[in-house]
Amino acid sequence: MGVPIPSTDELGAIAESFGLSPSEDELATYRELVAGSLAAYDAVEGLYQQQAPATPERHSWRPEPADNPLGAWYRRCAVRQRDDGPLAGKRIAIKDNVDVAGVPMMNGSATLEGFVPRADATVVRRILEAGGEIAGKAVCEDLCFSGGSHTAATGPVRNPWDPSRSAGGSSCGSAVLVATGQVDMAIAGDQGGSVRIPSCWSGIVGIKASYGLVPYTGAFPIEYTLDHLGPVARTTEDVALLLTAIAGPDGVDHRQLQAPSGVDYTVGLDRDPADLHIAVVAEVFGHASSDAAVDDTVRAALGRLEAAGAEVREISLPEHAWAPAVWSVIATEGGAWQMVRGNGYGLNHRGQYNPEIMEAFAGGWRRHGDKVSHSVKYVALFGQYMLNLGGGSCYAKAQNLRPLINQAYDRALEGCDVLCYPTLPMMPTVLPAEDCSVSEYVARALEMVPNTLPCSVTGHPTINVPAGLSDGLPVGMSFVTRYWDETTALAAAKTYESLVGGFPSPPAQ
């Protein structure tokens, strides 16, 4: 079926949205011009369908509630390509915003339920080529715009340490499946902390690598300058193993302009604590949203490292406090423009698009937009209001401030190996009730992010490491390193992991 010719009424409505007032005769002429130009669209559709891959048949299923007590699985499957390779024997969950060809996905949202990707995301293809098994899709928050675990259309994902509490998001299912031992590793995503938040509250290791190191191709975007994918696992070595398999340019992700390739991140993990120089960022402790139990647990962990020979000193990094405001403007306007208005991918860039998911999301939003979470509605309304008000100028100002925060982080890292601070300022929060107010619902989605946002803005590699337990709940600390120096972040994490004899697992539920 060819592209339909618009009516003059349709063109008139579009003209009005642009602030134009063409006459009826002009609209009729424009309609004739459009009709004569549609052949290009028909030609592109035909050429694309000739080149598009066929969707493979892969068996998957929805687990029964009894087999999914924490709500972390969306789909189960068992996809393997080979029996050897560095990931042979490893079972890996994939966050449900990442394409696994032939396996239905919904990105936590009613707008995409039932969509079946044609092709594997780059990280999925690389996992299979390395011998790993895709064990299923992990539940994520609605369109991934939440740091909680209560907004997915399938229901809340529960914390493995206390099921009444949030597991952290948006990669909630990925972290819970790893923490409970249902998989060995998982792929998570991160725009404002979504690798690190659930890793912290679920008590596992997770790294947001340098911006662009891990290809985002085949994952549903939110905002191009914030999009990251990263690995989570119960040990530092497994995180390094999965990062080695998935990192490096894929030739089609435009985020990867300077990313290195061929690095083995499992090499150089074992270091003497005396060779570790840690700068503790003073501004991240004791601020308005800080829980004293979190600060105390992280300082105790740093004390153990110092007693083992590490150099630990405190520094001031005032630009760290700029990041939440800068991130908020970029994510709000950029998310409304690209994710909501642009059906995830937007326009005006080179690289690989996913036209099938763009079309599915556009139709799903028209049919089910009222069903999206309050946090998504909030960013859509607020972001579009600011775009209408300033024409994108506030977004532009925020992006222009970004290099100043990057430079401040680079300066702080000149005199140390890693920066350190609490990954999250608070303990895992209680899941909101189904009938909670909109304001409480949105607060539970966004309140935990002050400490994770700076490295989402700068793109520096950051790893969450379980620092200890407080009242039976996990507390995490972050190690931040220079761009492309993931090895040092991993080595710092492994040093602490070895010092404490490994990280605890949650109690059996």
KOLDO-510064 format. One record per residue (C-alpha): residue number from 1; residue in three letters; x, y, z. Coordinates in steps of 0.5 Angstrom, whole numbers, m for minus. Layout:
! KOLDO-510064
NUM ALA X Y Z
...
***
This chain:
! KOLDO-510064
1 MET 0 0 0
2 GLY 3 7 m2
3 VAL 3 13 2
4 PRO m4 16 3
5 ILE m4 23 0
6 PRO m6 28 5
7 SER m13 32 5
8 THR m13 40 5
9 ASP m15 40 12
10 GLU m10 35 14
11 LEU m5 40 11
12 GLY m8 46 14
13 ALA m8 43 21
14 ILE 0 42 20
15 ALA 0 49 18
16 GLU m3 52 24
17 SER 2 48 28
18 PHE 7 52 25
19 GLY 4 58 26
20 LEU 2 59 18
21 SER m4 61 15
22 PRO m4 59 8
23 SER m10 60 3
24 GLU m15 55 1
25 ASP m12 55 m6
26 GLU m5 55 m3
27 LEU m7 49 1
28 ALA m9 45 m6
29 THR m3 47 m9
30 TYR 1 44 m4
31 ARG m3 38 m4
32 GLU m1 37 m11
33 LEU 6 38 m10
34 VAL 6 33 m4
35 ALA 2 28 m8
36 GLY 8 29 m14
37 SER 13 27 m9
38 LEU 11 21 m5
39 ALA 14 17 m10
40 ALA 20 17 m7
41 TYR 17 15 0
42 ASP 14 9 m4
43 ALA 21 7 m7
44 VAL 25 8 0
45 GLU 20 3 3
46 GLY 20 m2 m3
47 LEU 28 m2 m2
48 TYR 28 m2 5
49 GLN 24 m9 5
50 GLN 28 m12 0
51 GLN 34 m11 5
52 ALA 31 m12 12
53 PRO 33 m18 15
54 ALA 27 m24 17
55 THR 25 m24 24
56 PRO 28 m31 27
57 GLU 24 m36 30
58 ARG 26 m36 38
59 HIS 22 m40 43
60 SER 20 m35 49
61 TRP 15 m35 55
62 ARG 12 m31 60
63 PRO 14 m34 67
64 GLU 8 m36 72
65 PRO 8 m32 78
66 ALA 10 m37 82
67 ASP 17 m38 78
68 ASN 17 m30 78
69 PRO 16 m28 86
70 LEU 20 m21 85
71 GLY 17 m20 78
72 ALA 24 m19 75
73 TRP 23 m23 69
74 TYR 19 m21 63
75 ARG 20 m27 58
76 ARG 24 m33 59
77 CYS 28 m36 53
78 ALA 35 m40 52
79 VAL 38 m37 46
80 ARG 45 m40 45
81 GLN 50 m40 38
82 ARG 56 m44 40
83 ASP 58 m48 46
84 ASP 65 m45 47
85 GLY 68 m38 48
86 PRO 70 m33 54
87 LEU 62 m33 56
88 ALA 61 m41 55
89 GLY 57 m43 61
90 LYS 54 m36 63
91 ARG 47 m35 63
92 ILE 45 m28 62
93 ALA 39 m23 62
94 ILE 38 m18 58
95 LYS 34 m11 60
96 ASP 28 m11 56
97 ASN 29 m4 52
98 VAL 35 m8 49
99 ASP 33 m12 42
100 VAL 33 m20 42
101 ALA 31 m22 35
102 GLY 25 m26 35
103 VAL 23 m25 43
104 PRO 18 m20 45
105 MET 19 m14 48
106 MET 16 m8 52
107 ASN 21 m4 55
108 GLY 16 m4 61
109 SER 11 0 57
110 ALA 4 m1 55
111 THR 6 3 49
112 LEU 11 m3 46
113 GLU 8 m9 49
114 GLY 8 m15 43
115 PHE 13 m12 39
116 VAL 18 m17 36
117 PRO 25 m14 34
118 ARG 28 m17 27
119 ALA 35 m16 29
120 ASP 39 m17 35
121 ALA 42 m11 39
122 THR 50 m11 38
123 VAL 51 m13 45
124 VAL 47 m19 44
125 ARG 50 m21 38
126 ARG 57 m20 42
127 ILE 54 m24 48
128 LEU 52 m30 43
129 GLU 59 m30 39
130 ALA 63 m30 46
131 GLY 59 m37 48
132 GLY 54 m34 53
133 GLU 47 m36 53
134 ILE 41 m31 53
135 ALA 36 m33 59
136 GLY 31 m28 58
137 LYS 29 m21 58
138 ALA 29 m17 65
139 VAL 23 m12 67
140 CYS 25 m5 67
141 GLU 22 1 69
142 ASP 16 4 64
143 LEU 21 7 58
144 CYS 26 7 63
145 PHE 25 14 66
146 SER 25 12 73
147 GLY 30 10 78
148 GLY 25 6 82
149 SER 22 m1 81
150 HIS 15 1 81
151 THR 13 4 74
152 ALA 13 m2 69
153 ALA 7 m4 66
154 THR 8 m11 69
155 GLY 8 m9 76
156 PRO 13 m7 81
157 VAL 20 m11 82
158 ARG 22 m13 89
159 ASN 28 m12 93
160 PRO 31 m19 94
161 TRP 34 m16 101
162 ASP 27 m14 103
163 PRO 21 m15 98
164 SER 17 m9 101
165 ARG 22 m4 98
166 SER 25 m2 91
167 ALA 30 m6 88
168 GLY 32 1 84
169 GLY 32 2 77
170 SER 31 3 71
171 SER 35 m4 70
172 CYS 31 m7 76
173 GLY 30 m14 73
174 SER 37 m14 71
175 ALA 40 m13 78
176 VAL 35 m17 82
177 LEU 36 m23 77
178 VAL 43 m23 78
179 ALA 43 m22 86
180 THR 38 m28 87
181 GLY 43 m32 82
182 GLN 38 m34 77
183 VAL 43 m31 72
184 ASP 50 m30 72
185 MET 50 m23 69
186 ALA 46 m18 66
187 ILE 46 m12 61
188 ALA 43 m6 64
189 GLY 42 1 61
190 ASP 44 8 64
191 GLN 42 15 63
192 GLY 42 18 70
193 GLY 44 12 74
194 SER 40 6 72
195 VAL 46 1 72
196 ARG 49 4 78
197 ILE 42 5 82
198 PRO 39 m2 82
199 SER 46 m5 83
200 CYS 47 m1 89
201 TRP 40 m3 92
202 SER 41 m10 90
203 GLY 48 m11 93
204 ILE 52 m13 86
205 VAL 57 m10 82
206 GLY 55 m6 76
207 ILE 59 m1 71
208 LYS 57 5 67
209 ALA 63 5 63
210 SER 66 11 59
211 TYR 60 14 54
212 GLY 61 11 48
213 LEU 65 5 50
214 VAL 59 0 50
215 PRO 55 0 43
216 TYR 48 2 44
217 THR 46 0 38
218 GLY 39 m4 38
219 ALA 37 m1 45
220 PHE 31 4 46
221 PRO 34 11 47
222 ILE 32 16 51
223 GLU 37 22 50
224 TYR 43 21 45
225 THR 48 24 50
226 LEU 46 20 56
227 ASP 45 13 53
228 HIS 49 8 56
229 LEU 49 0 57
230 GLY 53 m4 62
231 PRO 54 m10 65
232 VAL 52 m12 72
233 ALA 54 m19 76
234 ARG 56 m21 83
235 THR 63 m21 82
236 THR 68 m16 79
237 GLU 71 m21 75
238 ASP 64 m23 72
239 VAL 63 m15 70
240 ALA 70 m15 67
241 LEU 69 m21 63
242 LEU 62 m19 60
243 LEU 65 m12 59
244 THR 71 m15 55
245 ALA 65 m19 51
246 ILE 61 m13 49
247 ALA 65 m7 49
248 GLY 68 m3 43
249 PRO 66 0 37
250 ASP 61 m3 32
251 GLY 61 2 26
252 VAL 54 4 27
253 ASP 53 7 33
254 HIS 55 15 33
255 ARG 56 15 40
256 GLN 62 11 39
257 LEU 67 16 36
258 GLN 73 15 40
259 ALA 72 9 44
260 PRO 78 4 44
261 SER 77 m3 42
262 GLY 80 m10 43
263 VAL 81 m9 51
264 ASP 81 m15 56
265 TYR 78 m12 62
266 THR 80 m18 66
267 VAL 87 m17 66
268 GLY 90 m12 71
269 LEU 85 m13 76
270 ASP 89 m16 82
271 ARG 93 m10 85
272 ASP 96 m9 92
273 PRO 92 m4 96
274 ALA 98 0 97
275 ASP 98 2 90
276 LEU 91 5 90
277 HIS 90 13 91
278 ILE 83 15 93
279 ALA 80 22 93
280 VAL 74 22 97
281 VAL 69 28 94
282 ALA 67 32 100
283 GLU 61 35 97
284 VAL 57 28 97
285 PHE 57 27 104
286 GLY 52 30 109
287 HIS 48 34 104
288 ALA 40 35 105
289 SER 38 28 102
290 SER 44 24 105
291 ASP 42 18 110
292 ALA 47 18 116
293 ALA 47 10 115
294 VAL 50 11 108
295 ASP 55 16 109
296 ASP 58 12 115
297 THR 58 5 112
298 VAL 62 8 106
299 ARG 67 11 110
300 ALA 68 5 114
301 ALA 69 1 107
302 LEU 74 7 106
303 GLY 77 6 113
304 ARG 78 m2 111
305 LEU 82 0 105
306 GLU 86 5 108
307 ALA 88 0 114
308 ALA 90 m4 108
309 GLY 95 1 105
310 ALA 91 5 100
311 GLU 92 12 100
312 VAL 85 16 102
313 ARG 84 23 102
314 GLU 79 28 102
315 ILE 78 33 96
316 SER 73 39 94
317 LEU 69 38 87
318 PRO 64 44 88
319 GLU 62 43 80
320 HIS 59 36 82
321 ALA 53 40 85
322 TRP 52 43 78
323 ALA 50 36 75
324 PRO 43 35 77
325 ALA 41 41 74
326 VAL 44 41 68
327 TRP 42 33 67
328 SER 35 35 69
329 VAL 35 40 63
330 ILE 38 35 58
331 ALA 34 29 60
332 THR 27 33 61
333 GLU 27 37 54
334 GLY 32 32 51
335 GLY 27 26 53
336 ALA 21 30 51
337 TRP 24 31 44
338 GLN 27 25 42
339 MET 24 19 46
340 VAL 17 22 46
341 ARG 16 26 40
342 GLY 22 23 36
343 ASN 19 15 38
344 GLY 26 14 41
345 TYR 31 15 36
346 GLY 29 22 33
347 LEU 32 25 27
348 ASN 38 28 24
349 HIS 44 24 26
350 ARG 47 18 22
351 GLY 48 11 25
352 GLN 43 5 25
353 TYR 36 7 26
354 ASN 30 2 28
355 PRO 24 4 24
356 GLU 20 m2 26
357 ILE 20 0 34
358 MET 19 7 32
359 GLU 13 6 28
360 ALA 11 1 34
361 PHE 12 6 39
362 ALA 8 12 35
363 GLY 2 7 34
364 GLY 3 5 41
365 TRP 3 12 44
366 ARG m3 14 40
367 ARG m7 8 43
368 HIS m4 7 50
369 GLY m1 14 52
370 ASP m6 15 58
371 LYS m3 8 61
372 VAL 4 10 61
373 SER 7 12 68
374 HIS 7 18 71
375 SER 14 19 71
376 VAL 14 19 63
377 LYS 8 23 63
378 TYR 11 28 67
379 VAL 17 29 63
380 ALA 13 29 57
381 LEU 9 35 59
382 PHE 15 39 63
383 GLY 19 38 57
384 GLN 15 40 52
385 TYR 13 46 56
386 MET 20 48 56
387 LEU 21 47 49
388 ASN 15 51 47
389 LEU 17 57 52
390 GLY 25 57 50
391 GLY 25 53 43
392 GLY 31 49 46
393 SER 35 54 48
394 CYS 35 52 56
395 TYR 37 45 53
396 ALA 43 48 49
397 LYS 45 52 55
398 ALA 45 46 59
399 GLN 49 42 54
400 ASN 54 48 54
401 LEU 55 48 61
402 ARG 57 40 61
403 PRO 64 41 59
404 LEU 66 45 65
405 ILE 63 39 69
406 ASN 68 34 65
407 GLN 74 39 66
408 ALA 73 39 73
409 TYR 72 32 74
410 ASP 79 31 70
411 ARG 82 36 74
412 ALA 80 32 80
413 LEU 83 25 77
414 GLU 90 28 76
415 GLY 92 27 83
416 CYS 89 20 84
417 ASP 87 13 81
418 VAL 79 14 83
419 LEU 74 18 86
420 CYS 70 15 91
421 TYR 63 17 94
422 PRO 56 14 96
423 THR 53 11 90
424 LEU 46 13 93
425 PRO 45 18 98
426 MET 39 14 102
427 MET 37 6 103
428 PRO 32 3 99
429 THR 26 6 100
430 VAL 19 2 101
431 LEU 15 1 95
432 PRO 9 6 94
433 ALA 2 3 95
434 GLU m2 2 88
435 ASP m6 8 90
436 CYS m1 13 92
437 SER m1 20 90
438 VAL 2 22 83
439 SER 7 27 87
440 GLU 9 21 91
441 TYR 10 16 85
442 VAL 14 21 82
443 ALA 18 22 88
444 ARG 20 15 89
445 ALA 22 15 81
446 LEU 27 20 82
447 GLU 29 22 89
448 MET 35 17 89
449 VAL 39 20 83
450 PRO 43 26 86
451 ASN 50 22 86
452 THR 49 18 80
453 LEU 48 24 75
454 PRO 54 28 75
455 CYS 58 22 71
456 SER 52 21 67
457 VAL 53 28 65
458 THR 60 28 64
459 GLY 61 20 61
460 HIS 66 18 66
461 PRO 67 11 68
462 THR 63 9 74
463 ILE 63 3 78
464 ASN 58 1 84
465 VAL 61 m3 89
466 PRO 57 m6 95
467 ALA 61 m3 101
468 GLY 57 m7 106
469 LEU 50 m8 110
470 SER 46 m3 114
471 ASP 40 m6 118
472 GLY 41 m12 113
473 LEU 40 m8 107
474 PRO 46 m6 102
475 VAL 50 0 101
476 GLY 54 2 95
477 MET 60 6 94
478 SER 62 9 87
479 PHE 69 9 84
480 VAL 70 14 78
481 THR 76 14 74
482 ARG 79 17 67
483 TYR 75 16 61
484 TRP 77 10 58
485 ASP 80 7 64
486 GLU 75 2 66
487 THR 81 m2 68
488 THR 83 2 74
489 ALA 75 2 76
490 LEU 75 m5 76
491 ALA 81 m6 80
492 ALA 79 m2 85
493 ALA 73 m6 86
494 LYS 76 m12 86
495 THR 81 m10 91
496 TYR 75 m8 96
497 GLU 72 m15 94
498 SER 78 m19 96
499 LEU 79 m15 102
500 VAL 72 m17 105
501 GLY 72 m24 102
502 GLY 67 m23 97
503 PHE 60 m20 97
504 PRO 54 m22 101
505 SER 48 m25 98
506 PRO 41 m23 99
507 PRO 37 m28 104
508 ALA 33 m34 100
509 GLN 26 m31 99
***
